[in-house]
Amino acid sequence: MLSRTRIQIKTPDEVRLMRRAGLVVADVHAALREAVRPGVSTAELDAVCAAVIESRGAHSNFLGYHGFPATVCVSVNDEVVHGIPGPRVLHEGDLVTFDCGAYVVDDGVQWHGDAAFTTVVGGRYACETDRLLDATTNEALWAAVAALARAAAGLAEGRGARLNAVGDAVEEVVDSVAERTGLRLGILEEYVGHGIGTAMHMEPDVLNYSVRRRGPRLRPGMVLAIEPMLTSGSAQVRELDDGWTVVTQDGSRAAQWEHTVAIVPGGVWVLTAPDGGVEGLAPFGIEPRPLT
């Protein structure tokens, strides 16, 4: 059903259906990690993604979305998001982001999953800045998920909580890294996370930066795609002539990490993580709350 703010609230059974879609996405990620290497083309990696989705009896929610021509966005180096797979061959040290999703159908209704990860081709970063960029983006994702988990625990105790916790957590991580290392990373503001459920993109927008205005109240049954996107330089970006690929204005490299996260009674369940979020939340002293 829809709340008065038009945010879709899922039942426990609907969250479980989204978990099915999330596990398909997790399988795609595992296959892409295995397949990415120097010399492989981004088109070949799109074929890997498509084959896994088909083998799981699911459907791509990227292919054909507003005309997107592939099942996975492959964004390389200064490409931030929405890179189109093609003949480009990857080289050792390239920083590559894979963003993909899938949906399952139950009783004629689509249930979606969406997640992204960044990796370095060949296993060796071209420089320390690349390593810090990738690690910080991943840390920012899990800090945001942990902030949602704490907020959800507060809901069970009758305390109010709002979606602003995500952006606050991302900024805290980025600021902490700047203080420790002197590296000031850019946080994209034009591209943000989103609600997800019977469609891939739904209300609300999930900002990756702090804002003063009050965000939507959190409720059990909300499912959100949390996806911080950081650059090693300026956060200014531009879209290429292909109408999709977004690159940094200054040529700095970029990273993106994303998971689909359900707010459940007393906590969260990371639907696109194979372990539900156990490993990612452990450093924060938090355990996910899978629905049985």
Secondary structure, DSSP 4 states (H G I P E B T S, - for coil): -B-TT--B---HHHHHHHHHHHHHHHHHHHHHHHH--TT-BHHHHHHHHHHHHHHTT-EESSTTGGG--SSEEEEETTEEE-PPPSSPBP-TT-EEEEEEEEEEEETTEEEEEEEEEEEEGGG--SSHHHHHHHHHHHHHHHHHHHHHHHHHHHHHTT---BTTHHHHHHHHHHHHHHHHH----EE-SSS-EEE-SSSSSEEEEE-SS--SS--PBP-TT-EEEE--EEESS---EEE-TTSS-EEETT---EEE-BEEEEEETTEEEETTSTTTTHHHHGGGT-------
